[in-house]
């Protein structure tokens, strides 16, 4: 009888440990934060040619061009 309760306790402990691995870690929001507007740039050398960091109209034009030509399936595929 003692061995049977030990087995149940061990099975319950294994179940609890396996289920505890499925929990999500708390998100503390410690990611990169910046009060600068997105068009201010990141200081990276990997930018789109023609875009000037800090120029809002240039930023909006690049976003419009990306949306129109890069992410629009109607312009990317040709009818056959």
Secondary structure, DSSP 8 states (H G I E B T S, - for coil): -HHHHHHHHHHHHHHHHHHHTT--------S----S-GGG--S-S---TT--TT-HHHHHHHHHHIIIIIS-HHHHS---
